Amino acid sequence: MKKKNDKKMDVNYLDLTPVKAQDLRWHKDIKDRVILEVENTGAFNTIAQKIFNKPRFTKVHLDSQGSFIWPLIDGEKTVADIAVLVKEQFGEAAEPLYPRIIKYFQIVESYHFIRFENKTAK
């Protein structure tokens, strides 16, 4: 029986081109950090909003590197292109560069904040 972590990475993330989700709103705060506004939709969320006064939008605050990367996602730059810009901006603080940036893109993709334009289906 294979474990989930045992499968090989079939995709070279550095060659992929990320594109932001169209329905995702975002802005920068006074400290120049990016805040993503995720709308809470669906029946359960509607009930929670009405009964428990839960917010319609959840705010996701990105750290300094995430805030630097987010505006660079334009549908034209690849992950490798963005990694070079991160290295120029943050220097040694970005290390280990490639594992960190790949993990960042895996996470934001898993939350459907982005999609990859040239990623083949599994």
Beta strands, then each sheet from edge to edge (+ up, - down):
strand 1: 18-20
strand 2: 25-28
strand 3: 34-39
strand 4: 57-61
strand 5: 114-116
sheet 1: 1+ 5-
sheet 2: 2+ 3- 4+
end
